[in-house]
Amino acid sequence: MYKLLLCWRYLKTRWIALASIVSVTLGVATLIVVNSVMDGFTSQMQDRMHGILSDLVVETRGTNGISEPNWYIERIRARIGNSVEGVTTVVTLPAMMTFHHNGAAHTQQINLIGIDQKTYASVSDFSKYLIHPDNQSQLDFNLKQSGYAPDREALQPSGWEYRNRVEQLKKERLSQLEQYRELQEKIAVEQRKQLSNQLQDSHFGTPNLGANPESSTGSMIKIESEKKAESEPSTIEAMLAGPSIQPIPSGEGRGRMFDASKEQRTGIVLGIGIGSVRGRDLAGKVKDYFFIRPGDDVSVAFPNAGTPPRAIDEMFTVVDFYESKMSEYDATFAFVPIEALQRARGMIDPLSKVGAVTSIQIKLKKGSDLSAARDALRDEFPPTESYVQVNSWRDTQGPLLAAVQMETTILNVLLFMIIAVAGFGILATFFMIVVEKTRDIGVLKSLGAPGTGIASIFLGYGVLLGSVGSGAGVVCGLLFVWKINEIARVLEWFTGREVFDPTVYYFDSIPTIIHPFTIVWVSIGAVLIAIMASVLPSIRAARMHPVEALRYE
Amino acid sequence: MNSTTPAKMLTKPSTPAVGPYRVVRPELELDSIESEIVKSGLPESVGCQSIVVARDVTKSYRRSKTIVPVLKGVDFSAERGKITAIIGQSGSGKSTLLHLLGTLDKPDSGEIHFDGQRTDNLPARKRDAFRNTQLGMIFQFYHLLPELTLLENIIAPAMIGQSIFSYFRNRSAIIQRAKGLAEMVGLSHRLHHKPCELSGGEMQRTAIARALVTDPQLLLADEPTGNLDQESGQSILQLMRNLNRDTGLTIVMVTHDENIAQQCDALVRLKGGKLEPLK
């Protein structure tokens, strides 16, 4: 009983010892904060990586693809059917996309992905990342009237609203140009009349352009300006923030006029990084700027399925953006309906009407063994038999995940070193306290307290200090994690530097995940270190000779 | 003689708090000692036998490389129910002898007997328990625990002697007894003060109360008045004499004050590592 009473009293009266455990508190708090932020980052990153990648991919390197996907799917289902939740087929190929911005055409490289919109959502979280709320539940590649991310000002207006407005502007400009041309023509006719009248009235009686340099150059200029006026519509039209009118390519539109204000072309979903840039205005506020909006038409050139491949050109209407927040994906991926791509490339077998695909994506049921399924499929499709590869999403992003894992481990080791350093602080403080309490130890021994009892006073004191320290650390750490974004803001204000740059990370706030298990082991570890640090001073106190302790001045 | 009446309360047969406290330590080997006392329990017969005996005790200290002999074959005995004083110059080994009697230290040679049982070769655990139950000690510098209040200081030996559970079972009896002792030493109004708020005399009274809380047979006092003024010292001495008279408590006291020593029942002088009886 005296042990508890004494260590409680020591805790209450020895504030210097509490100072020594501030380092424990800080270490524990730092460990909790770092772990939860790292976990938050990792899980966000995994979510993003995994969001677009299905669990398993059976893919061929050739752009012409697998011509008998159903046979493969049957074999996959036969082999690992129990753990398969969804299967979809995909055509992936590199492509060049051209869009118009401020009248100039820009071409950039993209990864064109043909997806089956009915089954694609069953293998990945793809639809979750679409901007339009309707598409998030079911993507249909149709342009929506409006409602593309209403909270993004830079994206307004878009959809049919935007398309119609652009068409309206084009029509107005065209009719203005028409009037202008008519006026020009009238003037020209008038001038010609005057000219011929002058010529008739001249002394020579016959028209001779060469004889009258002044008038001839004048008419030349007029003719030139006429020509210019004729060619002007296309330039002015191109200056509109919309695509130029181009001839409708092969397909259903052939033979009739395409009315852009009422019709759309095949839908395409662009990665948001393709169509926009994120930057800061002069005031330092983060702003998005969109070159392309839902409702714009773009043209995409890609190889057909022939050997050797030839480039073919197809028009698409942007129907939505895709924002996974993985910049690698967002800046290159563009999704189109798989049949449109197969038809355009000539991948459909004329007899069986089956389209070839470049990869088969598989989603496994929750809790199934990813690598076991992958190995089974690798065994099913050995490279000696078929030209396909089987990869899991972890294989694809393996190095990155491993790097993050390693980083977390090393950080944990380093931070535990901090707590270990704190342990030495406790050791030193405890030795001081034992020396200070020498006479009390002697008194307790003279009152009949055994050495183990004395030792347990100081051990208990160590446990109490460690618990208080790690408890305070847990509380501080959790508070820090809870208010981490506010703290980041204060730090930004204080240092003038952005702690967390949203243009780099695509995060609006710092992601955190708190694993209760982490907290438990961190606090247990800290208490253990405090106990270990108090063992030596306790033994010293227990071994103290009562007479010498009583004599100690 | 104000303190006579409360002191009488604490005589063994009339104090109910003593009973349960003694019973809760049946595991203690020292029971044998106790039962002997109980058997021969009449105060008349107690008075004529030695309670603590030292036989041919030697003790030396090592100061760096030289060995300093302090006690060179000391024979000492203290009679039950008497106050024995040990006097001598400082450094003559008075305190050392007291520590040996109190099993705080081991003699180099010779034997210490307490109530017929040898105590100097007991294992550490048993010596601890022996000190706790059979001995009370007071010191020149009081040696109260500064973190504890007066009351807590008094009950500290009782807490040390018992496990948490038995302490809580007997808590009210122990506190009752501690309060009785505090009243006896005249400090019942300062029970919740810390030692630093007390005067020297009050601290020594507290130390006496603490020494008595486990109802020991022997009180070892190491210069109990050495740090006090004449008046406080005299009142402490008076308190001890009253205790001795009313409860039959045996006291062995070390002092260098001849005046105080003369008031004791027996008197020995330590000189040159040997003991010479004076009274």
Contacts between the chains, C-beta under 8 A, distances in Angstrom:
chain1	res1	chain2	res2	distance
A	1	B	159	4.3
A	1	B	162	7.0
A	1	B	163	7.8
A	1	B	164	4.9
A	1	B	167	4.4
A	1	B	168	7.7
A	2	B	156	5.7
A	2	B	159	4.0
A	2	B	160	5.3
A	4	B	164	7.3
A	5	B	148	7.2
A	5	B	152	6.8
A	5	B	159	7.0
A	6	B	145	7.5
A	6	B	147	6.7
A	6	B	148	7.7
A	9	B	147	3.8
A	9	B	148	6.6
A	10	B	147	6.5
A	13	B	147	5.6
A	439	B	143	6.5
A	440	B	145	5.5
A	440	B	146	7.5
A	442	B	143	7.5
A	443	B	143	4.4
A	443	B	144	7.8
A	443	B	145	6.4
A	444	B	145	7.6
A	444	B	156	7.8
A	444	B	160	7.0
A	445	B	104	7.2
A	445	B	128	7.5
A	446	B	102	7.0
A	446	B	104	5.9
A	446	B	131	6.6
A	446	B	137	5.2
A	446	B	143	7.7
A	447	B	131	7.0
A	447	B	132	6.5
A	447	B	137	7.6
A	447	B	156	6.1
A	447	B	157	4.6
A	447	B	160	5.5
A	447	B	210	7.6
A	448	B	128	4.9
A	448	B	129	6.3
A	448	B	130	7.5
A	448	B	131	4.1
A	448	B	132	2.6
A	448	B	133	7.3
A	448	B	135	7.9
A	448	B	157	6.4
A	448	B	160	5.4
A	448	B	161	6.4
A	449	B	128	6.7
A	449	B	132	7.8
A	449	B	160	4.7
A	450	B	124	7.1
A	450	B	125	5.9
A	450	B	128	4.5
A	451	B	124	6.9
A	453	B	160	6.8
A	545	B	105	7.7
A	546	B	99	7.9
A	546	B	104	4.6
A	546	B	105	7.5
A	547	B	96	7.9
A	547	B	99	5.1
A	547	B	104	5.2
A	547	B	105	4.9
A	550	B	104	7.5
A	550	B	139	7.0
A	550	B	143	6.9
